[in-house]
Amino acid sequence: MTTLFSRIARGEIPAEKILEDDHYLAFLDIRPIRPGHTLVIPKKEHDYIFTLDDATLSGLLPFARRVVPAIEQVTGCRRVGIMVAGLEVPHTHVHLVPMNSVSDLNFALAGEDRPEEREKMGRKLRAALSSGSGR
């Protein structure tokens, strides 16, 4: 069965895409823990991060790292935390969450979907990436 994230990667379901290449996609979470909460997926559909093939696994974090400076710049956070839960959608994904303290990494803080705010954040993050801003 095709996952929700595979359908997003193929453009069948709209998403606020931040960065994309042939193998990976970063897009904003619709229930963000904090503004700027971004999901990073391999386009190759696979359920569990620790059973990914070596090539896909070894490319996932370097791709995710490319988004971090934009998240830091736009949100003003102290750090970007990373979480891998993997139970919400059966497709490997990592959460990049802007944080100022470890307590910010809490799914109980997830908010409602606010499409207008997500679109605005997406524009800011893409602009920061395209300007080469960040570290």
Summary of the structure (lengths in Angstrom):
residues: 135
radius of gyration: 13.9
end to end distance: 39.7
largest distance: 39.7
contacts: 387
relative contact order: 0.22
helix: 39%
strand: 19%
